[in-house]
Amino acid sequence: MPSTSFGNTLVRSTRSASNVTRLNSTVEPEAVQASPLLDILRRRHDYLRISLTEKCSLRCKYCMPAEGVKLSPSDHLMRPDEIIRFASVVTRNCGIRKIRLTGGEPLLNRNLIQIVKKLNHLRPNVTVIGITTNGVGLASKLSDLKIAGLDAINISLDTLRPEKFQFITRRNGFKQVLKSIRKASEMNFTSLKLNCVVMRGLNDDEVLDFVALTESLPIDIRFIEYMPFDGNRWSRGKLVPYKQILSRIYDKYPSLLKLTNDVSDTSKSYQVPGFTGRIGFISSMTDHFCSGCSRIRLTADGNLKVCLFDDREYNIRDLIRANASDDEIVEFVRSSLSKKFFSHGGHAVSDVVNQKNRPMILIGG
């Protein structure tokens, strides 16, 4: 099977560990005790996802149309100093503790390493700095990212078959992604996860191959339900409910264990007894986790999105460029969050497909 050689290659690579370590101060300051960022339902928001670019090196079918998307003018995009200013304000004053850099493909932002370094200076208010990437250009940047302060890596990989990879992404790059996974697994990051969007008739036949990877590899495989966004031609027939995937896995591994999750976790976690890694399910469409939502998003063009499925956005870029004070920025964030619905932007899950929203690449994965 294609996954066997892939898994064996990774297992051999994990025998060694990298000596690359993050440069941290020997004296750790104490975190600022900020007022928590709460919405009207009293959900605590401590997780900020920052999109660094609208560009991507792939054209994944579930993320963007084949012809690409219309990009924002360059002067509309957040500059590195503006990103750091915003992150600094919300970590000091709003209790944001986890930051994830997304895109587009964040590796295409030439300022990525410097941004990670400056985010690292926000510790201990920031406890986790992560990145979500397609992995194509990751291998050569891993050492610099580790030294800069990166903790966690999520790599998008929807198939273990090179020909299918090219079909899904409309581009080459399968070998580069495998190289990135292999190298990242050697470097002792806090977490390494693979995100797999499951689509009926396309890659749902590979679920058990992905699960098999966790036997000897210290990775989390997360199966994601196919979600509707502008331009991705979503259809209900392509959606594979997580319970169907789980049932298929139970047939193969009847002793599969359900693990305990935190209230704000997006993934329902499981593990095959004796396996090194874990699997999980992000079931946004059939069994949502909105009651524990802890996330806000900053788009590459400087808008706050308080819900992935809500098309309402709040322009923080212009406020920052108008030299707003920290207090004004905090008030803007809290006011924006007060408009957050319980789930799916206030729409019934069945009606999300009919709502206007950005393509995923312009939101930030």
TAMO-V857870 format. One record per residue. PHI is phi in degrees with one decimal (NA if undefined). NEAR is the number of other ideal C-beta (glycine too) atoms within 10 Angstrom. Layout:
# TAMO-V857870
[[PHI/NEAR] [PHI/NEAR]]
This chain:
# TAMO-V857870
[[NA/12] [-58.6/14] [-72.1/17] [-65.8/12] [-65.4/11] [-60.1/22] [-64.8/20] [-62.2/11] [-62.1/13] [-68.1/21] [-60.4/16] [-61.1/11] [-72.0/16] [-79.2/16] [-67.1/7] [-105.4/9] [-125.8/10] [-77.1/15] [-90.9/7] [-70.1/14] [-130.1/10] [-78.6/15] [-85.9/10] [-119.7/11] [-66.8/9] [-76.0/4] [-112.5/5] [-89.3/9] [-69.8/9] [-84.6/7] [-68.7/16] [-71.4/11] [-86.8/8] [-87.9/17] [-66.5/10] [-64.2/13] [-92.0/22] [-114.7/15] [-95.0/20] [-68.3/11] [-94.7/11] [68.4/7] [-79.0/20] [-84.5/15] [-109.7/23] [-128.9/19] [-130.0/20] [-112.9/25] [-105.9/21] [-114.9/23] [-84.9/29] [-96.5/26] [-165.4/23] [-96.0/26] [-90.5/16] [-148.5/24] [-86.7/18] [-117.5/22] [-134.1/17] [-58.5/20] [-62.4/21] [-84.7/22] [-109.1/24] [-157.1/23] [-69.6/14] [-59.9/9] [-79.6/8] [86.4/14] [-131.0/20] [-75.7/8] [-86.0/16] [-69.4/14] [-56.5/7] [-59.3/7] [-76.6/7] [-88.9/15] [-81.2/20] [-66.6/24] [-83.7/15] [-53.8/15] [-66.1/12] [-73.1/16] [-61.4/26] [-67.1/19] [-58.3/16] [-63.5/23] [-60.8/22] [-63.3/19] [-64.2/22] [-77.0/26] [-76.6/25] [-76.7/16] [-115.3/20] [-124.4/23] [78.1/19] [-67.0/27] [-120.8/19] [-120.7/19] [-126.3/25] [-123.9/22] [-95.3/26] [-133.1/25] [-158.2/26] [36.3/27] [-109.5/24] [-59.9/26] [-66.4/24] [-80.8/18] [-80.6/21] [-66.3/10] [-97.1/14] [-55.3/23] [-61.9/16] [-65.6/13] [-64.4/22] [-62.2/23] [-58.3/18] [-71.9/18] [-64.8/22] [-63.0/18] [-71.7/11] [-85.1/21] [-68.1/19] [-88.1/14] [-58.8/21] [-92.1/21] [-106.5/16] [-138.9/15] [-120.2/25] [-125.4/21] [-141.8/24] [-115.0/22] [-142.7/30] [-80.0/28] [82.5/26] [-62.1/24] [-108.5/16] [-77.5/23] [-53.9/17] [-72.8/12] [-104.7/18] [-61.5/19] [-62.3/13] [-63.9/14] [-66.8/26] [-62.8/21] [-64.4/16] [-66.6/20] [129.5/20] [-68.3/26] [-102.7/21] [-131.3/16] [-129.9/26] [-113.8/19] [-116.0/21] [-82.9/23] [-149.8/22] [-103.8/22] [-156.3/22] [-105.9/24] [-117.6/18] [-58.7/16] [-68.8/9] [-73.6/17] [-56.6/22] [-64.8/15] [-67.2/13] [-69.3/21] [-92.6/24] [61.2/12] [-147.5/15] [-85.9/13] [137.7/18] [-57.2/21] [-64.3/11] [-66.1/17] [-65.0/24] [-60.7/21] [-61.3/17] [-66.3/25] [-62.2/24] [-61.3/18] [-68.4/18] [-62.3/24] [-68.2/21] [-88.5/16] [-106.9/19] [57.5/15] [-68.0/21] [-56.2/12] [-150.9/13] [-133.0/19] [-125.8/21] [-110.2/25] [-99.6/21] [-123.9/22] [-80.7/24] [-94.5/25] [-127.6/21] [-61.8/16] [80.4/9] [-115.7/19] [-137.3/22] [-68.2/16] [-78.8/13] [-105.0/19] [-54.6/21] [-67.3/15] [-64.6/19] [-65.9/24] [-59.2/24] [-61.5/21] [-62.3/23] [-79.1/21] [-61.8/13] [-122.6/16] [-105.1/23] [-83.1/15] [-129.2/24] [-105.1/19] [-98.3/23] [-116.5/21] [-87.7/25] [-110.7/22] [-66.8/20] [-64.8/21] [-115.1/19] [-86.6/20] [-141.2/22] [-54.6/18] [87.6/20] [-101.0/19] [52.5/11] [-64.0/18] [-142.9/12] [-62.1/11] [-65.3/9] [-85.2/19] [-74.0/19] [-110.0/23] [-57.4/16] [-60.0/22] [-65.9/12] [-68.2/15] [-64.8/21] [-60.8/19] [-61.9/10] [-64.2/16] [-70.7/20] [-60.8/12] [-60.2/10] [-84.6/12] [-127.4/18] [-63.3/8] [-91.8/9] [-50.7/17] [-102.1/12] [-84.2/10] [-96.8/13] [-82.9/6] [-116.4/14] [-73.6/8] [-61.4/11] [-95.0/17] [-68.9/15] [-86.1/20] [-107.5/21] [-86.9/19] [-99.0/17] [-139.7/21] [-150.8/19] [-76.9/20] [-52.7/8] [89.7/7] [-82.8/19] [-78.4/15] [-91.6/20] [-134.1/20] [-127.0/29] [-156.0/22] [-132.7/23] [-105.3/22] [-107.1/20] [-60.4/20] [-94.2/22] [-112.7/14] [-159.0/14] [-69.0/18] [-120.8/17] [-66.4/18] [-63.7/11] [-111.4/14] [-59.0/23] [-127.5/19] [-113.1/18] [-126.7/25] [-126.3/21] [-114.8/25] [-76.2/24] [-62.2/27] [-95.4/19] [84.7/24] [-110.8/22] [-84.2/20] [-117.3/25] [-90.5/22] [-148.8/23] [-57.0/22] [-97.9/22] [-96.5/18] [-79.9/14] [-73.7/15] [-134.0/17] [-130.0/17] [-76.2/16] [-90.3/23] [-58.3/21] [-67.6/11] [-65.1/18] [-64.5/21] [-70.4/13] [-88.5/8] [62.1/7] [-63.6/17] [-75.1/10] [-57.3/13] [-62.3/10] [-67.8/14] [-66.0/20] [-60.9/19] [-62.7/14] [-63.2/18] [-64.4/25] [-64.7/16] [-65.1/10] [-62.0/20] [-66.8/20] [-64.8/11] [-93.5/14] [-72.1/22] [-80.2/17] [-63.8/15] [-156.5/19] [49.0/20] [63.2/19] [87.0/15] [-102.7/18] [-64.8/9] [-55.8/15] [-66.4/10] [-103.1/11] [-58.7/20] [-62.0/16] [-91.4/9] [-94.7/16] [-76.6/6] [-158.1/21] [-68.1/20] [-60.2/17] [-56.5/23] [-62.7/30] [-90.1/24] [-87.6/25] [113.8/25] [-66.2/23]]
